[in-house]
Amino acid sequence: MPVSTDEVLQLIYGCLSKLNSFRDPESQLELRSDTKLFGKGGGLDSLDVVDVSICLEECLLRRLKRRVNLVDSDDLSGNAHPFRDVSALATYLVKKCADAD
C-alpha cells in the first residue's frame, strides 16, 4: 500500500516531537517541511539521526506491516543526504516505501 507524502510528514513530525520532548525549549526543532535537520545549520547530530531513523522505521513497520530499512550507507553519503531537511527526508521515505513494495 503506497504511503503519501502527507502521511510521511506526519510520521516525521511525530518522531521529531518525541525527540523535542527530551530537549530544552531553545534547542527544539520546528515542525516544518523546510526545517534543516542534519549537516550545516541542522539541529540533529549523528546520534539524533539514528534515534529519528529508529522511530521512523518503527512507525513504518506498524503502518506497512513490514520493515523498511532507512539507514543505507549509499543513501547517506554525498551531498544529497536524505536527512538534510524535513522535505528531503519525506521524499526519501516515500521512495524507500515504494521500493519496498
Backbone atoms as SQL, in Angstrom:
CREATE TABLE atoms (id INTEGER PRIMARY KEY, chain TEXT, resi INTEGER, resn TEXT, atom TEXT, x REAL, y REAL, z REAL);
INSERT INTO atoms VALUES
  (1, 'A', 1, 'MET', 'N', 0.847, -1.182, 0.000),
  (2, 'A', 1, 'MET', 'CA', 0.000, 0.000, 0.000),
  (3, 'A', 1, 'MET', 'C', 0.890, 1.243, 0.000),
  (4, 'A', 2, 'PRO', 'N', 0.696, 2.149, -0.958),
  (5, 'A', 2, 'PRO', 'CA', 1.535, 3.351, -1.030),
  (6, 'A', 2, 'PRO', 'C', 1.346, 4.252, 0.186),
  (7, 'A', 3, 'VAL', 'N', 2.395, 4.976, 0.476),
  (8, 'A', 3, 'VAL', 'CA', 2.375, 5.932, 1.584),
  (9, 'A', 3, 'VAL', 'C', 2.468, 7.325, 0.970),
  (10, 'A', 4, 'SER', 'N', 1.576, 8.218, 1.364),
  (11, 'A', 4, 'SER', 'CA', 1.569, 9.568, 0.802),
  (12, 'A', 4, 'SER', 'C', 2.613, 10.451, 1.492),
  (13, 'A', 5, 'THR', 'N', 2.983, 11.508, 0.799),
  (14, 'A', 5, 'THR', 'CA', 3.930, 12.470, 1.368),
  (15, 'A', 5, 'THR', 'C', 3.361, 13.091, 2.642),
  (16, 'A', 6, 'ASP', 'N', 2.068, 13.412, 2.639),
  (17, 'A', 6, 'ASP', 'CA', 1.452, 13.999, 3.840),
  (18, 'A', 6, 'ASP', 'C', 1.514, 13.041, 5.016),
  (19, 'A', 7, 'GLU', 'N', 1.263, 11.757, 4.757),
  (20, 'A', 7, 'GLU', 'CA', 1.325, 10.768, 5.834),
  (21, 'A', 7, 'GLU', 'C', 2.748, 10.641, 6.369),
  (22, 'A', 8, 'VAL', 'N', 3.722, 10.644, 5.469),
  (23, 'A', 8, 'VAL', 'CA', 5.123, 10.558, 5.872),
  (24, 'A', 8, 'VAL', 'C', 5.520, 11.786, 6.680),
  (25, 'A', 9, 'LEU', 'N', 5.064, 12.959, 6.250),
  (26, 'A', 9, 'LEU', 'CA', 5.373, 14.178, 7.012),
  (27, 'A', 9, 'LEU', 'C', 4.835, 14.076, 8.439),
  (28, 'A', 10, 'GLN', 'N', 3.649, 13.543, 8.605),
  (29, 'A', 10, 'GLN', 'CA', 3.081, 13.381, 9.946),
  (30, 'A', 10, 'GLN', 'C', 3.927, 12.418, 10.784),
  (31, 'A', 11, 'LEU', 'N', 4.436, 11.345, 10.164),
  (32, 'A', 11, 'LEU', 'CA', 5.317, 10.414, 10.881),
  (33, 'A', 11, 'LEU', 'C', 6.607, 11.118, 11.304),
  (34, 'A', 12, 'ILE', 'N', 7.171, 11.895, 10.394),
  (35, 'A', 12, 'ILE', 'CA', 8.404, 12.630, 10.707),
  (36, 'A', 12, 'ILE', 'C', 8.148, 13.616, 11.848),
  (37, 'A', 13, 'TYR', 'N', 7.064, 14.376, 11.756),
  (38, 'A', 13, 'TYR', 'CA', 6.754, 15.344, 12.809),
  (39, 'A', 13, 'TYR', 'C', 6.542, 14.647, 14.148),
  (40, 'A', 14, 'GLY', 'N', 5.931, 13.481, 14.126),
  (41, 'A', 14, 'GLY', 'CA', 5.747, 12.714, 15.363),
  (42, 'A', 14, 'GLY', 'C', 7.074, 12.308, 15.981),
  (43, 'A', 15, 'CYS', 'N', 8.002, 11.843, 15.139),
  (44, 'A', 15, 'CYS', 'CA', 9.318, 11.437, 15.652),
  (45, 'A', 15, 'CYS', 'C', 10.127, 12.639, 16.121),
  (46, 'A', 16, 'LEU', 'N', 10.025, 13.755, 15.413),
  (47, 'A', 16, 'LEU', 'CA', 10.727, 14.969, 15.849),
  (48, 'A', 16, 'LEU', 'C', 10.128, 15.501, 17.146),
  (49, 'A', 17, 'SER', 'N', 8.813, 15.391, 17.303),
  (50, 'A', 17, 'SER', 'CA', 8.166, 15.810, 18.556),
  (51, 'A', 17, 'SER', 'C', 8.662, 14.967, 19.722),
  (52, 'A', 18, 'LYS', 'N', 8.811, 13.676, 19.469),
  (53, 'A', 18, 'LYS', 'CA', 9.335, 12.783, 20.509),
  (54, 'A', 18, 'LYS', 'C', 10.752, 13.206, 20.892),
  (55, 'A', 19, 'LEU', 'N', 11.587, 13.498, 19.893),
  (56, 'A', 19, 'LEU', 'CA', 12.946, 13.971, 20.160),
  (57, 'A', 19, 'LEU', 'C', 12.913, 15.305, 20.899),
  (58, 'A', 20, 'ASN', 'N', 12.023, 16.207, 20.477),
  (59, 'A', 20, 'ASN', 'CA', 11.905, 17.516, 21.132),
  (60, 'A', 20, 'ASN', 'C', 11.541, 17.397, 22.603),
  (61, 'A', 21, 'SER', 'N', 10.816, 16.346, 22.959),
  (62, 'A', 21, 'SER', 'CA', 10.397, 16.197, 24.359),
  (63, 'A', 21, 'SER', 'C', 11.589, 16.007, 25.300),
  (64, 'A', 22, 'PHE', 'N', 12.748, 15.666, 24.740),
  (65, 'A', 22, 'PHE', 'CA', 13.964, 15.480, 25.541),
  (66, 'A', 22, 'PHE', 'C', 14.896, 16.682, 25.452),
  (67, 'A', 23, 'ARG', 'N', 14.490, 17.708, 24.732),
  (68, 'A', 23, 'ARG', 'CA', 15.348, 18.874, 24.509),
  (69, 'A', 23, 'ARG', 'C', 14.843, 20.082, 25.277),
  (70, 'A', 24, 'ASP', 'N', 15.779, 20.993, 25.537),
  (71, 'A', 24, 'ASP', 'CA', 15.407, 22.278, 26.108),
  (72, 'A', 24, 'ASP', 'C', 14.586, 23.046, 25.076),
  (73, 'A', 25, 'PRO', 'N', 13.703, 23.931, 25.535),
  (74, 'A', 25, 'PRO', 'CA', 12.863, 24.683, 24.589),
  (75, 'A', 25, 'PRO', 'C', 13.653, 25.418, 23.502),
  (76, 'A', 26, 'GLU', 'N', 14.814, 25.957, 23.838),
  (77, 'A', 26, 'GLU', 'CA', 15.581, 26.721, 22.853),
  (78, 'A', 26, 'GLU', 'C', 16.284, 25.841, 21.818),
  (79, 'A', 27, 'SER', 'N', 16.372, 24.546, 22.048),
  (80, 'A', 27, 'SER', 'CA', 17.039, 23.660, 21.085),
  (81, 'A', 27, 'SER', 'C', 16.062, 22.740, 20.349),
  (82, 'A', 28, 'GLN', 'N', 14.773, 23.001, 20.491),
  (83, 'A', 28, 'GLN', 'CA', 13.785, 22.158, 19.819),
  (84, 'A', 28, 'GLN', 'C', 13.715, 22.469, 18.329),
  (85, 'A', 29, 'LEU', 'N', 13.412, 21.450, 17.561),
  (86, 'A', 29, 'LEU', 'CA', 13.288, 21.585, 16.115),
  (87, 'A', 29, 'LEU', 'C', 11.877, 22.024, 15.753),
  (88, 'A', 30, 'GLU', 'N', 11.781, 22.918, 14.773),
  (89, 'A', 30, 'GLU', 'CA', 10.468, 23.342, 14.292),
  (90, 'A', 30, 'GLU', 'C', 9.879, 22.230, 13.425),
  (91, 'A', 31, 'LEU', 'N', 8.590, 22.045, 13.513),
  (92, 'A', 31, 'LEU', 'CA', 7.906, 21.017, 12.742),
  (93, 'A', 31, 'LEU', 'C', 7.393, 21.640, 11.446),
  (94, 'A', 32, 'ARG', 'N', 8.336, 21.850, 10.527),
  (95, 'A', 32, 'ARG', 'CA', 8.051, 22.463, 9.226),
  (96, 'A', 32, 'ARG', 'C', 8.826, 21.706, 8.155),
  (97, 'A', 33, 'SER', 'N', 8.325, 21.734, 6.935),
  (98, 'A', 33, 'SER', 'CA', 8.971, 20.986, 5.858),
  (99, 'A', 33, 'SER', 'C', 10.351, 21.526, 5.489),
  (100, 'A', 34, 'ASP', 'N', 10.623, 22.800, 5.767),
  (101, 'A', 34, 'ASP', 'CA', 11.922, 23.377, 5.421),
  (102, 'A', 34, 'ASP', 'C', 12.917, 23.376, 6.589),
  (103, 'A', 35, 'THR', 'N', 12.567, 22.727, 7.681),
  (104, 'A', 35, 'THR', 'CA', 13.468, 22.668, 8.833),
  (105, 'A', 35, 'THR', 'C', 14.717, 21.873, 8.484),
  (106, 'A', 36, 'LYS', 'N', 15.870, 22.494, 8.670),
  (107, 'A', 36, 'LYS', 'CA', 17.146, 21.817, 8.439),
  (108, 'A', 36, 'LYS', 'C', 17.358, 20.810, 9.566),
  (109, 'A', 37, 'LEU', 'N', 17.767, 19.604, 9.187),
  (110, 'A', 37, 'LEU', 'CA', 17.942, 18.554, 10.176),
  (111, 'A', 37, 'LEU', 'C', 19.407, 18.217, 10.422),
  (112, 'A', 38, 'PHE', 'N', 20.123, 17.814, 9.393),
  (113, 'A', 38, 'PHE', 'CA', 21.478, 17.306, 9.576),
  (114, 'A', 38, 'PHE', 'C', 22.406, 18.004, 8.605),
  (115, 'A', 39, 'GLY', 'N', 23.619, 18.265, 9.055),
  (116, 'A', 39, 'GLY', 'CA', 24.588, 18.973, 8.222),
  (117, 'A', 39, 'GLY', 'C', 24.656, 20.426, 8.646),
  (118, 'A', 40, 'LYS', 'N', 25.187, 21.255, 7.781),
  (119, 'A', 40, 'LYS', 'CA', 25.374, 22.675, 8.089),
  (120, 'A', 40, 'LYS', 'C', 24.037, 23.330, 8.425),
  (121, 'A', 41, 'GLY', 'N', 23.947, 23.867, 9.624),
  (122, 'A', 41, 'GLY', 'CA', 22.747, 24.562, 10.067),
  (123, 'A', 41, 'GLY', 'C', 21.654, 23.646, 10.588),
  (124, 'A', 42, 'GLY', 'N', 21.916, 22.350, 10.603),
  (125, 'A', 42, 'GLY', 'CA', 20.909, 21.395, 11.058),
  (126, 'A', 42, 'GLY', 'C', 20.902, 21.220, 12.564),
  (127, 'A', 43, 'GLY', 'N', 19.773, 20.790, 13.081),
  (128, 'A', 43, 'GLY', 'CA', 19.618, 20.631, 14.525),
  (129, 'A', 43, 'GLY', 'C', 19.867, 19.224, 15.040),
  (130, 'A', 44, 'LEU', 'N', 20.195, 18.272, 14.138),
  (131, 'A', 44, 'LEU', 'CA', 20.439, 16.897, 14.567),
  (132, 'A', 44, 'LEU', 'C', 21.918, 16.568, 14.507),
  (133, 'A', 45, 'ASP', 'N', 22.393, 15.853, 15.528),
  (134, 'A', 45, 'ASP', 'CA', 23.725, 15.275, 15.427),
  (135, 'A', 45, 'ASP', 'C', 23.566, 13.822, 14.960),
  (136, 'A', 46, 'SER', 'N', 24.663, 13.115, 14.823),
  (137, 'A', 46, 'SER', 'CA', 24.594, 11.757, 14.260),
  (138, 'A', 46, 'SER', 'C', 23.766, 10.809, 15.127),
  (139, 'A', 47, 'LEU', 'N', 23.818, 10.971, 16.440),
  (140, 'A', 47, 'LEU', 'CA', 23.002, 10.108, 17.312),
  (141, 'A', 47, 'LEU', 'C', 21.514, 10.434, 17.182),
  (142, 'A', 48, 'ASP', 'N', 21.197, 11.698, 16.990),
  (143, 'A', 48, 'ASP', 'CA', 19.804, 12.086, 16.767),
  (144, 'A', 48, 'ASP', 'C', 19.282, 11.471, 15.464),
  (145, 'A', 49, 'VAL', 'N', 20.126, 11.440, 14.427),
  (146, 'A', 49, 'VAL', 'CA', 19.724, 10.830, 13.156),
  (147, 'A', 49, 'VAL', 'C', 19.377, 9.364, 13.373),
  (148, 'A', 50, 'VAL', 'N', 20.179, 8.678, 14.168),
  (149, 'A', 50, 'VAL', 'CA', 19.912, 7.265, 14.472),
  (150, 'A', 50, 'VAL', 'C', 18.584, 7.142, 15.226),
  (151, 'A', 51, 'ASP', 'N', 18.371, 7.986, 16.230),
  (152, 'A', 51, 'ASP', 'CA', 17.123, 7.941, 17.005),
  (153, 'A', 51, 'ASP', 'C', 15.897, 8.187, 16.123),
  (154, 'A', 52, 'VAL', 'N', 15.974, 9.193, 15.267),
  (155, 'A', 52, 'VAL', 'CA', 14.852, 9.507, 14.385),
  (156, 'A', 52, 'VAL', 'C', 14.643, 8.366, 13.379),
  (157, 'A', 53, 'SER', 'N', 15.730, 7.797, 12.875),
  (158, 'A', 53, 'SER', 'CA', 15.621, 6.675, 11.939),
  (159, 'A', 53, 'SER', 'C', 14.911, 5.490, 12.576),
  (160, 'A', 54, 'ILE', 'N', 15.294, 5.160, 13.794),
  (161, 'A', 54, 'ILE', 'CA', 14.662, 4.041, 14.502),
  (162, 'A', 54, 'ILE', 'C', 13.179, 4.323, 14.727),
  (163, 'A', 55, 'CYS', 'N', 12.870, 5.528, 15.159),
  (164, 'A', 55, 'CYS', 'CA', 11.472, 5.911, 15.373),
  (165, 'A', 55, 'CYS', 'C', 10.676, 5.768, 14.083),
  (166, 'A', 56, 'LEU', 'N', 11.224, 6.283, 12.981),
  (167, 'A', 56, 'LEU', 'CA', 10.518, 6.207, 11.694),
  (168, 'A', 56, 'LEU', 'C', 10.371, 4.759, 11.220),
  (169, 'A', 57, 'GLU', 'N', 11.416, 3.956, 11.392),
  (170, 'A', 57, 'GLU', 'CA', 11.328, 2.548, 10.997),
  (171, 'A', 57, 'GLU', 'C', 10.242, 1.824, 11.789),
  (172, 'A', 58, 'GLU', 'N', 10.137, 2.123, 13.084),
  (173, 'A', 58, 'GLU', 'CA', 9.091, 1.508, 13.913),
  (174, 'A', 58, 'GLU', 'C', 7.701, 1.958, 13.461),
  (175, 'A', 59, 'CYS', 'N', 7.552, 3.243, 13.154),
  (176, 'A', 59, 'CYS', 'CA', 6.259, 3.759, 12.674),
  (177, 'A', 59, 'CYS', 'C', 5.879, 3.110, 11.347),
  (178, 'A', 60, 'LEU', 'N', 6.832, 2.984, 10.453),
  (179, 'A', 60, 'LEU', 'CA', 6.566, 2.381, 9.151),
  (180, 'A', 60, 'LEU', 'C', 6.255, 0.896, 9.275),
  (181, 'A', 61, 'LEU', 'N', 6.905, 0.224, 10.209),
  (182, 'A', 61, 'LEU', 'CA', 6.607, -1.190, 10.442),
  (183, 'A', 61, 'LEU', 'C', 5.159, -1.357, 10.900),
  (184, 'A', 62, 'ARG', 'N', 4.714, -0.504, 11.810),
  (185, 'A', 62, 'ARG', 'CA', 3.317, -0.567, 12.265),
  (186, 'A', 62, 'ARG', 'C', 2.352, -0.236, 11.127),
  (187, 'A', 63, 'ARG', 'N', 2.717, 0.748, 10.312),
  (188, 'A', 63, 'ARG', 'CA', 1.837, 1.206, 9.226),
  (189, 'A', 63, 'ARG', 'C', 1.780, 0.212, 8.064),
  (190, 'A', 64, 'LEU', 'N', 2.951, -0.302, 7.670),
  (191, 'A', 64, 'LEU', 'CA', 3.043, -1.131, 6.471),
  (192, 'A', 64, 'LEU', 'C', 3.080, -2.631, 6.751),
  (193, 'A', 65, 'LYS', 'N', 3.275, -2.984, 8.018),
  (194, 'A', 65, 'LYS', 'CA', 3.390, -4.392, 8.416),
  (195, 'A', 65, 'LYS', 'C', 4.615, -5.073, 7.794),
  (196, 'A', 66, 'ARG', 'N', 5.643, -4.279, 7.498),
  (197, 'A', 66, 'ARG', 'CA', 6.911, -4.809, 7.010),
  (198, 'A', 66, 'ARG', 'C', 8.013, -3.795, 7.288),
  (199, 'A', 67, 'ARG', 'N', 9.228, -4.303, 7.308),
  (200, 'A', 67, 'ARG', 'CA', 10.373, -3.439, 7.626),
  (201, 'A', 67, 'ARG', 'C', 10.801, -2.624, 6.410),
  (202, 'A', 68, 'VAL', 'N', 11.163, -1.385, 6.687),
  (203, 'A', 68, 'VAL', 'CA', 11.763, -0.508, 5.689),
  (204, 'A', 68, 'VAL', 'C', 13.066, -0.001, 6.299),
  (205, 'A', 69, 'ASN', 'N', 14.187, -0.393, 5.718),
  (206, 'A', 69, 'ASN', 'CA', 15.498, -0.005, 6.227),
  (207, 'A', 69, 'ASN', 'C', 15.839, 1.394, 5.733),
  (208, 'A', 70, 'LEU', 'N', 15.949, 2.340, 6.661),
  (209, 'A', 70, 'LEU', 'CA', 16.218, 3.723, 6.291),
  (210, 'A', 70, 'LEU', 'C', 17.693, 4.075, 6.296),
  (211, 'A', 71, 'VAL', 'N', 18.501, 3.271, 6.948),
  (212, 'A', 71, 'VAL', 'CA', 19.919, 3.585, 7.069),
  (213, 'A', 71, 'VAL', 'C', 20.684, 2.747, 6.051),
  (214, 'A', 72, 'ASP', 'N', 20.932, 3.374, 4.906),
  (215, 'A', 72, 'ASP', 'CA', 21.652, 2.748, 3.805),
  (216, 'A', 72, 'ASP', 'C', 22.879, 3.601, 3.540),
  (217, 'A', 73, 'SER', 'N', 24.065, 3.021, 3.673),
  (218, 'A', 73, 'SER', 'CA', 25.293, 3.811, 3.559),
  (219, 'A', 73, 'SER', 'C', 25.407, 4.507, 2.206),
  (220, 'A', 74, 'ASP', 'N', 24.884, 3.901, 1.148),
  (221, 'A', 74, 'ASP', 'CA', 24.926, 4.558, -0.165),
  (222, 'A', 74, 'ASP', 'C', 24.055, 5.806, -0.176),
  (223, 'A', 75, 'ASP', 'N', 22.892, 5.737, 0.468),
  (224, 'A', 75, 'ASP', 'CA', 21.978, 6.875, 0.503),
  (225, 'A', 75, 'ASP', 'C', 22.467, 7.983, 1.428),
  (226, 'A', 76, 'LEU', 'N', 23.221, 7.623, 2.452),
  (227, 'A', 76, 'LEU', 'CA', 23.626, 8.597, 3.463),
  (228, 'A', 76, 'LEU', 'C', 24.938, 9.296, 3.149),
  (229, 'A', 77, 'SER', 'N', 25.584, 8.915, 2.052),
  (230, 'A', 77, 'SER', 'CA', 26.841, 9.567, 1.688),
  (231, 'A', 77, 'SER', 'C', 26.570, 10.618, 0.605),
  (232, 'A', 78, 'GLY', 'N', 27.450, 11.560, 0.504),
  (233, 'A', 78, 'GLY', 'CA', 27.329, 12.563, -0.547),
  (234, 'A', 78, 'GLY', 'C', 26.555, 13.792, -0.123),
  (235, 'A', 79, 'ASN', 'N', 26.332, 14.664, -1.093),
  (236, 'A', 79, 'ASN', 'CA', 25.699, 15.958, -0.832),
  (237, 'A', 79, 'ASN', 'C', 24.194, 15.873, -0.684),
  (238, 'A', 80, 'ALA', 'N', 23.578, 14.838, -1.226),
  (239, 'A', 80, 'ALA', 'CA', 22.116, 14.722, -1.200),
  (240, 'A', 80, 'ALA', 'C', 21.657, 13.881, -0.013),
  (241, 'A', 81, 'HIS', 'N', 22.223, 14.133, 1.142),
  (242, 'A', 81, 'HIS', 'CA', 21.880, 13.377, 2.353),
  (243, 'A', 81, 'HIS', 'C', 20.387, 13.507, 2.614),
  (244, 'A', 82, 'PRO', 'N', 19.680, 12.384, 2.779),
  (245, 'A', 82, 'PRO', 'CA', 18.227, 12.453, 2.959),
  (246, 'A', 82, 'PRO', 'C', 17.781, 13.151, 4.241),
  (247, 'A', 83, 'PHE', 'N', 18.660, 13.294, 5.210),
  (248, 'A', 83, 'PHE', 'CA', 18.301, 13.947, 6.467),
  (249, 'A', 83, 'PHE', 'C', 18.688, 15.428, 6.475),
  (250, 'A', 84, 'ARG', 'N', 18.949, 16.012, 5.304),
  (251, 'A', 84, 'ARG', 'CA', 19.364, 17.421, 5.303),
  (252, 'A', 84, 'ARG', 'C', 18.241, 18.352, 5.743),
  (253, 'A', 85, 'ASP', 'N', 16.987, 18.016, 5.390),
  (254, 'A', 85, 'ASP', 'CA', 15.845, 18.783, 5.866),
  (255, 'A', 85, 'ASP', 'C', 14.604, 17.882, 5.841),
  (256, 'A', 86, 'VAL', 'N', 13.533, 18.360, 6.423),
  (257, 'A', 86, 'VAL', 'CA', 12.320, 17.552, 6.553),
  (258, 'A', 86, 'VAL', 'C', 11.771, 17.165, 5.182),
  (259, 'A', 87, 'SER', 'N', 11.753, 18.090, 4.248),
  (260, 'A', 87, 'SER', 'CA', 11.225, 17.810, 2.914),
  (261, 'A', 87, 'SER', 'C', 12.017, 16.709, 2.215),
  (262, 'A', 88, 'ALA', 'N', 13.342, 16.791, 2.274),
  (263, 'A', 88, 'ALA', 'CA', 14.192, 15.764, 1.657),
  (264, 'A', 88, 'ALA', 'C', 13.961, 14.410, 2.326),
  (265, 'A', 89, 'LEU', 'N', 13.790, 14.413, 3.637),
  (266, 'A', 89, 'LEU', 'CA', 13.541, 13.165, 4.355),
  (267, 'A', 89, 'LEU', 'C', 12.201, 12.569, 3.944),
  (268, 'A', 90, 'ALA', 'N', 11.198, 13.396, 3.785),
  (269, 'A', 90, 'ALA', 'CA', 9.878, 12.907, 3.365),
  (270, 'A', 90, 'ALA', 'C', 9.960, 12.279, 1.973),
  (271, 'A', 91, 'THR', 'N', 10.639, 12.936, 1.058),
  (272, 'A', 91, 'THR', 'CA', 10.810, 12.403, -0.301),
  (273, 'A', 91, 'THR', 'C', 11.535, 11.068, -0.265),
  (274, 'A', 92, 'TYR', 'N', 12.582, 10.998, 0.537),
  (275, 'A', 92, 'TYR', 'CA', 13.372, 9.767, 0.699),
  (276, 'A', 92, 'TYR', 'C', 12.503, 8.640, 1.250),
  (277, 'A', 93, 'LEU', 'N', 11.691, 8.932, 2.265),
  (278, 'A', 93, 'LEU', 'CA', 10.855, 7.899, 2.874),
  (279, 'A', 93, 'LEU', 'C', 9.797, 7.381, 1.903),
  (280, 'A', 94, 'VAL', 'N', 9.178, 8.271, 1.158),
  (281, 'A', 94, 'VAL', 'CA', 8.175, 7.836, 0.174),
  (282, 'A', 94, 'VAL', 'C', 8.831, 6.902, -0.840),
  (283, 'A', 95, 'LYS', 'N', 10.031, 7.244, -1.308),
  (284, 'A', 95, 'LYS', 'CA', 10.750, 6.403, -2.267),
  (285, 'A', 95, 'LYS', 'C', 11.120, 5.059, -1.652),
  (286, 'A', 96, 'LYS', 'N', 11.634, 5.074, -0.430),
  (287, 'A', 96, 'LYS', 'CA', 12.030, 3.816, 0.234),
  (288, 'A', 96, 'LYS', 'C', 10.800, 2.908, 0.425),
  (289, 'A', 97, 'CYS', 'N', 9.676, 3.498, 0.769),
  (290, 'A', 97, 'CYS', 'CA', 8.445, 2.703, 0.941),
  (291, 'A', 97, 'CYS', 'C', 7.986, 2.128, -0.394),
  (292, 'A', 98, 'ALA', 'N', 8.075, 2.913, -1.446),
  (293, 'A', 98, 'ALA', 'CA', 7.678, 2.434, -2.768),
  (294, 'A', 98, 'ALA', 'C', 8.609, 1.314, -3.231),
  (295, 'A', 99, 'ASP', 'N', 9.909, 1.463, -2.959),
  (296, 'A', 99, 'ASP', 'CA', 10.887, 0.434, -3.330),
  (297, 'A', 99, 'ASP', 'C', 10.648, -0.861, -2.568),
  (298, 'A', 100, 'ALA', 'N', 10.095, -0.749, -1.360),
  (299, 'A', 100, 'ALA', 'CA', 9.847, -1.927, -0.518),
  (300, 'A', 100, 'ALA', 'C', 8.611, -2.690, -0.956),
  (301, 'A', 101, 'ASP', 'N', 7.773, -2.082, -1.800),
  (302, 'A', 101, 'ASP', 'CA', 6.548, -2.758, -2.278),
  (303, 'A', 101, 'ASP', 'C', 6.849, -3.899, -3.214);
